[in-house]
Amino acid sequence: MKQSQTKYFLGFILLFVSMVSLAQNMKQKAISLEEDSSLDKLMLATANKELVLLGEASHGTHEYYLWRDKISRRLILEQGFNFIAVEGDFASLYHLNQYVKNLDGAASSAREVLLKLDRWPTWMWANEEVVALAEWLRNHNDKLAQDKKIGFYGMDVYDEWNSKKVVLDLLKTTNHTAYKFVKDQYKCFNPHKGESWNYAHAVHAGKEGCATATKHVVEYIKNNRANFSKLSDDTYFYLLQNTIVVNNAEEFYRESVASKGPVSWNSRVHHMHGTVNDLLNLYGENSKGIVWAHNTHIGDAAYSSMRNTGEKNIGQLSRKELGKDHVFLIGFTTYEGKVMAGSNWGSQMKEMTIPPAVPNSIEFQLNQIDMESLYLIFDKEDRLDKNLKAIGNRAVGVVYNPRGDSRQFVPTIVPLRYDALFFFKKTTALHVLKH
């Protein structure tokens, strides 16, 4: 046998042995998911954390939403968490925050709010699972003083034209001087009529951009809180955060057209991470937050192939800024099942089949354990060098093609990317709201 073949053979044997060792270790530590009390060990592990980030391997799976709901309720009840921030639009989902806190102008139900969502993919938040959580939050909040109520917020950079409209509408009725100033700054958007990609391509072609103008608006609102004394802290935050969405969306779309590589991805990541930090500041000293987002956003990017392309994410930035001891990252995944997704961006949603996971994946390994659903909490033993091998980790987006599923596994050092991982052998699709 040639030396190169010997090295390859030995490398394969070492990889096989490490995978067997990992599988045996996982089987011994797996915690079966059966009822709410199954989460007791997780609650001990998340004690004294400032942020708990809850992931998902798709944007359309019932079990992920169900168990993130169960975890969130216990974190709120037992550990005093103050808000939930989700991978959704800030302006439209703020209406759900108004409802769960029973603020002025609140809708009559969570269903009423969510049925009004009109930006694709609506099913991510307009579903029965989110209605159940929101109604629980409203019932819980109704027993609390106003300054103790739990919030629910979108943290994403999209829906920027709606945010721009919110800013102008709010200023028009509260501060005419500010309204005139902001309207003048935003006039550079007028030729583009609500089309961010048209705007980005026009700027790339040499037309006037709005970067300086949107920055001026953020600074003006941020530096003149006294001029908005009639606004509650909630409403002022709503105003300011919408200006930040407009500013950061301008950068995101412009960079998406102008730059190759991770620049635009990271622009969006920094916006979401910044929003979470702004919420921690809003809720004050010793506040705690829960984040719902895709695994690609919450699982530390430094321990996946995202690192090779320079892509960062919220989990990585949160660990770096707050310290690993103050952040807890939880991934969610499945071996096979059903999911709500679209064939293309903007296409009609439909229920799709997720095929069985590929052999060289964490999902394939977990499927060998005789439990229908389970979770693992990783510790020092799991993070020994012998267990730190890259393995595939499923990643299904809002756009999905089951025939290309085998290519949608992110190489991951699982015990370092996450602090815990939830697994379901067979998942079902979200229950989408119907008019």
Secondary structure, 3 states (H helix, E strand, C coil): CCHHHHHHHHHHHHHHHHHHHHHHHHHHHCEECCCHHHHHHHHHHCCCCCEEEECCCCCCEHHHHHHHHHHHHHHHHHHCCCEEEEEEEHHHHHHHHHHHHCCCCCCCCHHHHHCCCCCCCHHHCCEHHHHHHHHHHHHHHCCCCHHHCCEEEEEECCCHHHHHHHHHHHHHHHCHHHHHHHHHHHHHHHHHCCCHHHHHHHHHCCCCCCHHHHHHHHHHHHHCHHHHCCCCHHHHHHHHHHHHHHHHHHHHHHHHHHCCCCHHHHHHHHHHHHHHHHHHHHHCCCCCEEEECCHHHHCCHHHECHHHHCCCCHHHHHHHHHCHHHEEEEEEEEEEEEEEEECCCCCCCEEEEECCCCCCEHHHHHCCCCCCEEEEECCCCCCCHHHCCCEECECCCCECCHHHHHHCECCECHHHHCCEEEEEEEECECCECCC
